[in-house]
Amino acid sequence: SNSFVQAISIDTWSGMRANQFCPDYTTTGTFASIGDSSAVAWLHTPEGQAYAQSIGLPSRLSPAPSAQCDANTINPQVRFTNITDGQQLAGQAQIQGVVTGPNFQSFRVEIAPSTAPDAWETIAGPFGAQQPGGVLATWDTTTRANGAYRMRLNVAATNGGFASKIVNVGLNNQ
């Protein structure tokens, strides 16, 4: 806690410090632990960047968010309701779920082969309307080779935040 740099858990939807009130969509961010805003600004100058690099600091530091989630924080709801981890899909797969949240912008359904788990490709969307429960999309699974995939429900907020839900599925078409 006395270091110039802190790794802090951040809620990806709101950008606030994550805690028990927003545990579902988090990432670890690296932030400056420097109380002087002019010192942080200096770290973004060419001289400051050179100095930061010479002592092993990340190249872009910003102050940590001071706000944190509380009991009044409204969290997004992002989930599949008819597709579970390990489920086998074939033919025209109807994808149902829930997508709601404050500052909602859009959602999309994406897949990636298990052999390239971060090579996401959009199969439906983006859609600009929240879905409190029902059909999110219909996917023609015959357009892909049989095998193991990751399916992601990816939701964007107007404030730059995001949330996602991932399930592992298999395609098993004849």
C-alpha positions in Angstrom: 0.0 0.0 0.0 3.0 2.3 0.2 4.3 1.6 -3.3 4.1 4.1 -6.2 2.1 1.6 -8.0 -0.9 -0.4 -6.8 -2.8 -3.3 -8.4 -6.5 -2.8 -7.5 -9.6 -4.8 -8.4 -11.9 -2.7 -10.6 -15.5 -3.3 -11.6 -15.4 -3.4 -15.4 -19.0 -2.0 -15.7 -18.8 1.0 -13.5 -15.0 1.7 -13.3 -15.3 1.8 -9.5 -13.2 -0.2 -7.0 -14.7 -3.7 -6.9 -15.8 -5.2 -3.6 -18.6 -7.5 -2.3 -21.2 -5.2 -3.8 -19.9 -5.7 -7.4 -18.0 -9.0 -7.5 -19.1 -10.4 -10.9 -17.3 -8.3 -13.6 -13.8 -7.4 -12.4 -10.3 -6.9 -13.6 -7.1 -5.9 -11.9 -5.8 -2.4 -12.9 -2.4 -0.9 -12.2 -2.6 2.6 -10.8 -0.4 5.4 -9.5 -0.4 5.7 -5.7 0.8 9.3 -5.8 -1.2 12.0 -4.1 0.3 14.8 -6.2 -1.6 15.1 -9.5 1.2 17.2 -11.0 3.6 14.3 -10.3 1.3 11.9 -12.2 1.1 14.4 -15.0 4.9 14.6 -15.1 5.1 10.8 -15.5 3.2 11.2 -18.8 5.8 13.6 -20.2 8.8 12.2 -22.3 11.1 12.8 -19.3 8.7 11.2 -16.9 8.1 8.2 -19.2 11.9 7.6 -19.4 12.2 7.8 -15.6 9.2 5.5 -15.1 10.7 3.0 -17.5 14.1 3.2 -15.8 12.6 2.2 -12.4 10.2 -0.4 -13.8 6.9 1.4 -13.6 4.2 0.8 -16.2 4.2 3.3 -19.1 0.7 4.7 -18.5 -0.2 5.4 -14.9 -3.4 7.1 -13.7 -4.7 7.7 -10.2 -6.8 4.8 -8.8 -10.6 5.4 -8.8 -11.7 6.7 -5.4 -15.3 5.6 -5.7 -16.2 2.1 -4.8 -19.4 0.0 -5.2 -21.8 0.1 -2.4 -25.2 -1.4 -1.4 -26.9 1.1 -3.8 -24.8 0.1 -6.9 -27.0 -1.3 -9.6 -25.1 -4.1 -11.3 -25.7 -5.3 -14.9 -27.5 -8.6 -15.4 -25.7 -10.7 -18.0 -26.4 -14.3 -18.4 -27.5 -17.1 -20.7 -30.7 -18.8 -19.6 -30.9 -21.8 -21.9 -27.2 -22.6 -22.6 -25.1 -24.1 -19.9 -21.4 -24.8 -19.7 -20.6 -28.0 -21.7 -23.8 -28.1 -23.6 -23.8 -29.6 -27.2 -25.5 -27.5 -29.9 -26.6 -28.4 -33.4 -28.6 -26.8 -36.2 -30.4 -23.6 -35.5 -29.5 -22.8 -31.9 -31.8 -20.4 -30.1 -29.8 -18.4 -27.6 -31.8 -17.0 -24.7 -30.7 -14.8 -21.9 -30.8 -11.6 -19.8 -29.0 -8.4 -20.7 -29.8 -5.3 -18.6 -27.9 -2.6 -16.8 -27.6 1.1 -16.1 -25.8 3.0 -18.9 -26.5 0.1 -21.3 -25.2 0.6 -24.9 -25.3 -2.7 -26.7 -24.7 -6.4 -26.6 -23.4 -9.1 -28.9 -23.0 -12.9 -28.9 -19.5 -14.1 -29.9 -17.7 -17.4 -30.3 -14.1 -18.5 -30.3 -12.7 -22.0 -31.0 -11.3 -23.6 -27.9 -8.0 -23.9 -29.8 -7.9 -20.1 -30.1 -9.9 -19.0 -27.0 -9.3 -15.3 -27.5 -10.1 -15.2 -31.2 -13.6 -13.8 -30.7 -15.9 -13.5 -33.7 -19.4 -11.9 -33.5 -22.2 -14.3 -34.5 -25.1 -12.0 -33.6 -25.3 -8.3 -32.9 -24.6 -5.7 -31.8 -28.1 -5.1 -30.5 -29.0 -1.7 -29.0 -31.9 -2.8 -26.8 -31.8 -4.4 -23.4 -33.3 -7.9 -23.0 -34.9 -8.5 -19.6 -35.4 -12.2 -20.6 -36.0 -13.9 -23.9 -34.4 -14.7 -27.2 -31.1 -12.9 -27.7 -30.3 -14.5 -31.1 -30.6 -17.6 -33.3 -27.3 -19.1 -34.5 -26.9 -21.4 -37.5 -24.3 -23.7 -36.0 -23.8 -25.5 -39.3 -21.6 -22.5 -40.5 -18.8 -23.8 -38.2 -16.9 -27.0 -37.9 -17.9 -29.4 -35.2 -15.8 -29.1 -32.1 -15.3 -27.2 -28.8 -16.0 -23.5 -28.6 -16.4 -20.7 -26.1 -19.5 -18.6 -26.4 -19.5 -15.1 -24.9 -22.3 -12.7 -24.2 -20.5 -9.3 -24.3 -22.2 -6.2 -23.1 -21.0 -2.6 -23.5 -22.0 0.4 -21.4 -22.2 4.0 -22.6 -19.5 5.0 -20.1 -16.9 2.7 -21.6 -17.6 -0.2 -19.2 -18.3 -3.8 -20.1 -19.4 -7.1 -18.8 -19.5 -10.6 -20.2 -20.5 -14.1 -19.5 -18.7 -17.1 -21.1 -19.8 -20.7 -21.5 -18.0 -23.6 -23.1 -20.1 -25.3 -25.8 -19.7 -28.0 -28.3 -21.0 -28.2 -31.9 -22.2 -31.6 -33.0 -23.9 -31.4 -36.4 -24.4 -34.4 -38.5 
